[in-house]
Amino acid sequence: MLIGGPAAAVAQPRWVRANFHAHAASGEVGDDGSETPAALHRAVRKAGFDFSVHTPHSTLNTDPHAAAHWLTERARESQLHIPGLTAALGEELTVAAGPNFQRHTQILGRAAPGNLDHLSLFGMNELIPSLTPLGAACDRVHEDGGICIVNHPGPGPMMWEEGLWEAPESRGKVDALEIYNGQAMSTVGIDFEGRYREATAYSGLGLKIAAVTGADTHGPRSVERARSRLAALGAVGKLIKMLLPGSHGLRPELAAATLVGAESASTADVIAAIKARRTIAEYGLRELGVECPGLGEVKHTHSVALALTLSRPVAEITLYREGAQVRSWKDARAAEWHETIDQRAAYVFGVRDPKGRLTTSAIWYEPR
């Protein structure tokens, strides 16, 4: 199964390029972006996506008519005619805080925003009220057949409250983890690859969840505005700028994309593929084709057989088992791994290249 751009000719299921996290200007629903929902979806399509979710903040939709406004906006956005794109309305829910919530945090010894306990939700039939507990929110979304994604899990800017989404009572509630937040990657160069490997390892949280991304765009100049605030960090800000990934065009946050193995770009098919964990999280590698048999599957065998094939050589391919590096292949376009195991193990491929990076959803082995 070869993953490429939106027009790539591939075997079924189709591979869809998707964004699950974006903000627009306030209209029928409250939000804090700078462009209309229609302009947002058109920008996402122009950047090569097939599927686009607008996720207005729940905290900006708390008035008595918020639920009705959300339904009106959902109908409006679903009727947008943007050739090649499925547009949908979801929500970025701020869940109820837990016992470890911090209103202020520190990054590299500097004051930073407090915890942001945010879920991207879509596929549900109603607005979920702000500050709904995580478990209750996910239960309501799942009743409608929808999806719950942990956004920017941390560590680093925008991090979740420690231990909240990972709590035992929350396990099995979330469907995916945002590995690359486009805004965070473009502004401070922080990814959440390690959190995904820890979450999916049996020796970690043991979660069977998908690897996804979210642009978290707030408009055409959102990254530019965020980078300008680095000046307040002095020498630390200068160091961060030096470590930032290379430029990815006028909307660098849109370099974060989720590659979804779906029968079509319909909302129902994309949701089904996320639930099956047929996803790859990438940043800055739009032109790269990827083949990864067994993506997201649970295999009941002692014989491990893994392969990753790319359309061109990259600087490094790394295989992780239970969150720890097993082997790296330098300047390679393919990697294979075979072994016999007696204990359960989760495997994840990672790719690093000057142009960007990539993390596959895990493949789990449970020998019987």
Stockholm file with secondary structure:
# STOCKHOLM 1.0

chainA/1-368         MLIGGPAAAVAQPRWVRANFHAHAASGEVGDDGSETPAALHRAVRKAGFDFSVHTPHSTLNTDPHAAAHWLTERARESQLHIPGLTAALGEELTVAAGPNFQRHTQILGRAAPGNLDHLSLFGMNELIPSLTPLGAACDRVHEDGGICIVNHPGPGPMMWEEGLWEAPESRGKVDALEIYNGQAMSTVGIDFEGRYREATAYSGLGLKIAAVTGADTHGPRSVERARSRLAALGAVGKLIKMLLPGSHGLRPELAAATLVGAESASTADVIAAIKARRTIAEYGLRELGVECPGLGEVKHTHSVALALTLSRPVAEITLYREGAQVRSWKDARAAEWHETIDQRAAYVFGVRDPKGRLTTSAIWYEPR
#=GR chainA/1-368 SS CCBCSTTCCCCSSEEEEEECCBCCCCSSSCCCCSSCHHHHHHHHHHTTCSEEEECCBGGGCCSTTHHHHHHHHHHHHHTCCCTTCEEEECEEEECCCCTTCCSEEEETTEEEECCCCEEEEESCSSCCCTTCCHHHHHHHHHHTTCEEEECSCSSSTTCCCTTSTTSGGGTTTCCEEEEEEHHHHHHHCCCCHHHHHHHHSTTTTCCCCEEEEECCBCSTTHHHHHHHGGGGGTHHHHHHHHHSCCCCSSCGGGGEEEEEEESSSSHHHHHHHHHTTCEEEEESCTTCCEECTTTTCEECCSEEEEEEEEEEEEEEEEEEETTEEEEEEEEEEEEEEEEECSSCEEEEEEEEETTEEEEECCEEECCC
#=GC SS_cons         CCBCSTTCCCCSSEEEEEECCBCCCCSSSCCCCSSCHHHHHHHHHHTTCSEEEECCBGGGCCSTTHHHHHHHHHHHHHTCCCTTCEEEECEEEECCCCTTCCSEEEETTEEEECCCCEEEEESCSSCCCTTCCHHHHHHHHHHTTCEEEECSCSSSTTCCCTTSTTSGGGTTTCCEEEEEEHHHHHHHCCCCHHHHHHHHSTTTTCCCCEEEEECCBCSTTHHHHHHHGGGGGTHHHHHHHHHSCCCCSSCGGGGEEEEEEESSSSHHHHHHHHHTTCEEEEESCTTCCEECTTTTCEECCSEEEEEEEEEEEEEEEEEEETTEEEEEEEEEEEEEEEEECSSCEEEEEEEEETTEEEEECCEEECCC
//
